[in-house]
Amino acid sequence: MDLASLFQAHLGERQRSAEEALARTGFDALVISSGEVHTYFADDQDAPFHPTPHFAHWCPMAGPHHLLVVRPGKTPRLIRYAPEDFWYEQLPLGSPFWAGGFEIEEAGTVEDAWARLGSVPRAAYIGNESDRAAAAGLEPNPALLTAHLDWTRSYKTDYELQCIEEATVLGARGHLAAKAAFLAGASELEIHQAYVQTVGCLDHELPYPSIVALNEKGATLHYEGKRGLKKGFTMLIDAGAQVRGYASDITRTITAPHCDSRFAALVAGMEKVQRELCEAVHPGMPYGDLHHLGHLKIAGLLQEHGILKAAPDEAVEKGLSRPFFPHGLGHHLGIQVHDVAGRQLGPDGTPAPPPPQHPFLRTTRMIEAGQVFTVEPGLYFIPMLLRPFRENEHRDRFDWALVDELTPCGGIRIEDNLFVTGASSRNLTRKHLPN
Ligand SMILES: [Mn+2]
């Protein structure tokens, strides 16, 4: 199917699910704005603009202050903010593939856009222009409706899958360029530049700040420094790309020939663990069970490589794998890299918090067809997390000399994006980036 047809079906699904959410939450209409830019405090500069995700769910048009009006049984109305401005580039709308799905009109000023909205009775508003919305008689950001709409974002349409797949193709190309740069001895900054050059975007057009971490920096989970020097022996790169507002989120750990062979063997073991976890994904499995399985497999790897002296069951039960793998196994992926509704029990927004022993688990959802999420086991040597174990009752279960010898290698994370099908799942990443 071509993109316009995919989008038309996606829009139909948006309309259907919005009508259902409106009916369930007592509203007659929904207004979403793409939002207002954030200007830094005491400054005349703006933060890179991110549209309201709910707006992006309906329309891939960039830029602030657009208004979308959704009413049951009606074609959605799009009031496009199109100022005359000689300071910033203003591109004409042209005829994008998605335009046929909307009744489009243009407004030259923000005031004009809101004036054109007119009176929309019993309407909810989603976005960060709450004052304007309240002045227009809309109810800003009602929690129950927002929870319903967030919930629908967990089930991807074919159009969304196409966007994520294209973002994956771009990200995979970037990863190959980054790997080549790393193996040629490039610095973190040079590797990052090779990545963005190949993806063909500006830094702020990436879905999240890339992590390019050489050696021990791999153990800083969100290392964004890019200060590392040339000729690293290991690289952890976590970088994605964005297409029409949808993200890919990919991590690889690469070792150079001069890396400690024991760490390289551990990376190979993690590669196997990650693939096994991806294969275990099927509808009807709680994501928390997959996370638990991840801990068991990582504990097994730690035992196999002599780092832990405990069987996997016992190691996990006593929390010995947690300092090595302190984050969640994955998260939903879509418009936001850490997509919404991972900790919702249902569309009404009842919270489903992570278990106390895994506070950073970002999804506690049941795995269901239509979801896209990441599977990203990690194994790190993080001195701060390991320190308490050097002195507590479990200290004899660790080979501390080996831990110390591997600490300069930082850590390992391997991350793919999975689409859940009726019976199992499809790995969106490996097709484009086999290793
Ligand atoms: Mn991720």
Residues whose N, C-alpha, C, O or C-beta is under 5 A from the ligand:
A	BS01	MN	D249 T374
